[in-house]
């Protein structure tokens, strides 16, 4: 298990370290969607002054991960159902493009390793363990696209999606989702790009539906202005 991100920052590049630590805590669900960000509390956990925390929160607001509400404070953002649908539309288009590049020179060893890993996951597997591997696999698609701009944009989009993936996975069959991954990997290994693209679209479509359902059933986290 990776180290909890909200531990004292020790690097001389304090601003960037504080930003990365808070961002990691948000993306990994340690600070849940809709929660208010306390500068005092975060500064205490990171053992820094409030200044780099305040700057990090402002920077996170620019990425869309945090929403600044006048007279209320800063809150971890949660996409609206339309936002989530739009994000997945963009993600699907970008990952399909990344897949085209990857299929030209598929990383066979990495793909076989992921295929074996997904084959071992069952519905009894802790959801966060599945989500970690899911994220690593989809990251592989963008990294191996050999297009730095595509990788950066995809990373930003998936960060926003990841905000509530930890919750939207509830009730989802991990075995079914892993089967979709395996089917996608098999198509890539077989050199069948058209089938691989279709299987990717089906897989991301199911993830999109699960996320939209979660958001619709959790309106309390949707609007930070409604927080007490």
C-alpha positions as CSV (number, residue, x, y, z in Angstrom):
1,X,0.0,0.0,0.0
2,X,1.4,3.5,-0.9
3,X,2.2,6.0,1.8
4,X,-0.7,8.3,2.8
5,X,-0.1,11.5,0.9
6,X,-1.1,13.8,3.8
7,X,2.2,13.5,5.7
8,X,4.7,16.2,6.4
9,X,6.3,17.8,3.3
10,X,10.0,17.8,3.5
11,X,11.2,18.9,0.1
12,X,12.6,22.4,-0.5
13,X,10.2,22.7,-3.5
14,X,7.4,23.2,-0.9
15,X,4.7,24.6,-3.1
16,X,4.8,21.8,-5.7
17,X,5.0,19.1,-3.0
18,X,2.0,20.5,-1.1
19,X,0.1,20.7,-4.3
20,X,0.9,17.1,-5.3
21,X,0.1,15.7,-1.9
22,X,-3.3,17.4,-1.7
23,X,-4.1,16.5,-5.3
24,X,-3.2,12.8,-4.6
25,X,-5.4,12.8,-1.5
26,X,-8.4,14.1,-3.5
27,X,-7.9,11.9,-6.6
28,X,-7.5,8.8,-4.5
29,X,-10.7,9.6,-2.5
30,X,-9.0,10.2,0.8
31,X,-10.6,13.7,0.7
32,X,-14.1,12.8,-0.6
33,X,-16.1,14.8,-3.2
34,X,-18.1,17.6,-1.6
35,X,-15.8,17.9,1.5
36,X,-14.7,21.4,2.5
37,X,-10.9,21.9,2.5
38,X,-9.6,23.4,5.7
39,X,-6.3,25.3,5.3
40,X,-5.6,24.9,9.0
41,X,-6.2,21.2,9.0
42,X,-4.2,20.5,5.9
43,X,-1.3,22.7,7.0
44,X,-1.2,20.8,10.3
45,X,-1.2,17.4,8.6
46,X,1.5,18.5,6.1
47,X,3.5,20.4,8.8
48,X,3.7,23.6,6.7
49,X,2.3,27.1,7.0
50,X,-1.1,28.0,5.5
51,X,0.5,29.9,2.6
52,X,1.5,26.9,0.4
53,X,-1.8,25.2,1.2
54,X,-3.7,28.2,0.1
55,X,-1.7,28.4,-3.1
56,X,-2.2,24.7,-3.7
57,X,-6.0,25.0,-3.3
58,X,-6.1,27.9,-5.8
59,X,-4.1,25.9,-8.3
60,X,-6.4,22.9,-7.8
61,X,-9.4,25.1,-8.5
62,X,-7.9,25.9,-11.9
63,X,-7.8,22.2,-12.7
64,X,-11.4,21.7,-11.8
65,X,-10.7,19.4,-8.9
66,X,-11.6,22.1,-6.3
67,X,-14.5,24.5,-6.4
68,X,-14.2,27.9,-4.6
69,X,-17.5,29.1,-3.2
70,X,-17.8,32.7,-2.0
71,X,-18.2,33.0,1.8
72,X,-18.2,29.2,2.0
73,X,-14.7,28.2,1.2
74,X,-13.0,25.6,-1.0
75,X,-14.7,22.2,-1.7
76,X,-13.6,19.1,-3.5
77,X,-15.6,19.3,-6.7
78,X,-18.0,16.6,-8.0
79,X,-19.0,16.7,-11.7
80,X,-22.7,17.1,-12.5
81,X,-24.2,14.1,-14.4
82,X,-23.8,16.1,-17.7
83,X,-20.2,16.9,-16.7
84,X,-19.4,13.2,-16.1
85,X,-21.0,12.2,-19.4
86,X,-19.0,14.9,-21.2
87,X,-15.8,13.9,-19.5
88,X,-16.3,10.3,-20.6
89,X,-17.0,11.5,-24.1
90,X,-13.7,13.2,-24.2
91,X,-11.9,10.4,-22.5
92,X,-13.3,7.8,-24.9
93,X,-12.2,9.9,-27.9
94,X,-8.7,10.4,-26.5
95,X,-8.2,6.9,-25.3
96,X,-9.3,5.6,-28.7
97,X,-6.7,7.8,-30.3
98,X,-4.1,6.5,-27.8
99,X,-5.1,3.0,-28.6
100,X,-4.5,3.5,-32.3
101,X,-0.9,4.6,-31.5
102,X,-0.3,1.8,-29.0
103,X,-1.6,-0.9,-31.4
104,X,1.1,0.1,-33.9
105,X,3.7,-1.2,-31.3
106,X,1.9,-3.0,-28.5
107,X,3.8,-3.5,-25.3
108,X,3.1,-7.2,-25.2
109,X,4.8,-8.0,-21.9
110,X,2.9,-5.3,-20.1
111,X,-0.3,-6.3,-21.7
112,X,0.1,-10.0,-20.8
113,X,1.0,-9.0,-17.2
114,X,-2.2,-7.0,-16.9
115,X,-4.2,-9.8,-18.5
116,X,-3.0,-12.2,-15.8
117,X,-3.7,-9.6,-13.1
118,X,-7.2,-8.9,-14.2
119,X,-7.8,-12.7,-14.5
120,X,-7.1,-13.0,-10.7
121,X,-9.5,-10.3,-9.6
122,X,-12.9,-11.5,-8.3
123,X,-15.9,-9.7,-6.8
124,X,-14.3,-10.4,-3.4
125,X,-11.3,-8.2,-4.3
126,X,-11.2,-4.9,-2.5
127,X,-12.6,-2.2,-4.9
128,X,-9.7,0.1,-4.3
129,X,-7.2,-2.6,-5.4
130,X,-9.2,-3.1,-8.6
131,X,-9.3,0.7,-9.2
132,X,-5.5,1.0,-8.7
133,X,-4.9,-1.6,-11.4
134,X,-7.6,-0.1,-13.7
135,X,-6.0,3.3,-13.5
136,X,-2.5,1.8,-14.1
137,X,-3.8,-0.1,-17.2
138,X,-5.5,2.9,-18.7
139,X,-2.4,5.0,-17.9
140,X,-0.4,2.5,-20.0
141,X,-2.6,3.3,-23.0
142,X,-1.8,7.0,-22.8
143,X,1.9,6.6,-21.9
144,X,2.5,4.2,-24.7
145,X,0.8,6.5,-27.2
146,X,4.1,8.3,-27.4
147,X,2.3,11.6,-27.6
148,X,3.1,13.8,-24.6
149,X,0.3,16.2,-25.2
150,X,-2.3,13.5,-25.5
151,X,-1.0,11.9,-22.3
152,X,-1.2,15.2,-20.4
153,X,-4.8,16.0,-21.5
154,X,-5.9,12.4,-20.8
155,X,-4.3,12.6,-17.3
156,X,-6.2,15.8,-16.5
157,X,-9.5,14.3,-17.7
158,X,-9.1,11.0,-15.7
159,X,-8.2,13.0,-12.6
160,X,-11.6,14.7,-12.7
161,X,-13.3,11.3,-13.4
162,X,-11.3,9.7,-10.6
163,X,-12.9,12.0,-8.0
164,X,-15.8,9.7,-7.5
165,X,-14.8,6.4,-9.1
166,X,-14.1,5.1,-5.5
167,X,-17.8,5.4,-4.8
168,X,-19.3,4.7,-8.2
169,X,-17.7,1.2,-8.2
170,X,-20.1,0.1,-5.5
171,X,-22.5,-2.5,-6.9
172,X,-20.4,-3.0,-10.0
173,X,-19.3,-6.5,-10.9
174,X,-15.5,-6.4,-10.8
175,X,-15.3,-9.7,-12.6
176,X,-17.4,-8.3,-15.5
177,X,-15.2,-5.2,-15.6
178,X,-12.1,-7.3,-15.6
179,X,-13.5,-9.5,-18.3
180,X,-13.9,-6.3,-20.4
181,X,-10.3,-5.5,-19.8
182,X,-9.2,-9.0,-20.8
183,X,-11.3,-8.9,-24.0
184,X,-9.7,-5.5,-24.9
185,X,-6.2,-6.8,-24.2
186,X,-6.8,-9.9,-26.3
187,X,-7.9,-7.8,-29.3
188,X,-4.8,-5.7,-29.0
189,X,-2.5,-8.8,-28.8
190,X,-4.3,-10.2,-31.8
191,X,-3.6,-7.0,-33.8
192,X,-7.4,-6.4,-34.3
193,X,-7.6,-2.6,-33.9
194,X,-11.3,-2.3,-34.9
195,X,-12.3,-4.9,-32.3
196,X,-10.0,-3.3,-29.7
197,X,-11.6,0.1,-30.2
198,X,-15.1,-1.3,-30.0
199,X,-14.3,-3.1,-26.7
200,X,-12.7,0.0,-25.3
201,X,-15.8,2.0,-26.1
202,X,-18.1,-0.6,-24.5
203,X,-15.9,-0.7,-21.3
204,X,-15.8,3.0,-20.9
205,X,-19.5,3.2,-21.7
206,X,-20.3,1.0,-18.7
207,X,-17.9,3.0,-16.5
208,X,-19.7,6.2,-17.6
209,X,-23.1,4.8,-16.8
210,X,-22.0,3.8,-13.3
211,X,-20.5,7.2,-12.6
212,X,-23.6,9.1,-13.8
213,X,-25.8,6.9,-11.6
214,X,-23.7,7.5,-8.5
215,X,-23.8,11.3,-9.0
216,X,-27.5,11.3,-9.5
217,X,-28.0,9.5,-6.3
218,X,-25.6,11.7,-4.2
219,X,-27.0,15.3,-4.7
220,X,-25.6,16.2,-1.2
221,X,-22.1,16.3,-2.7
222,X,-23.1,18.0,-5.9
223,X,-23.3,21.6,-4.8
224,X,-20.8,22.7,-2.2
225,X,-22.9,25.8,-1.6
226,X,-25.4,23.6,0.1
227,X,-22.9,22.4,2.7
228,X,-23.6,23.6,6.3
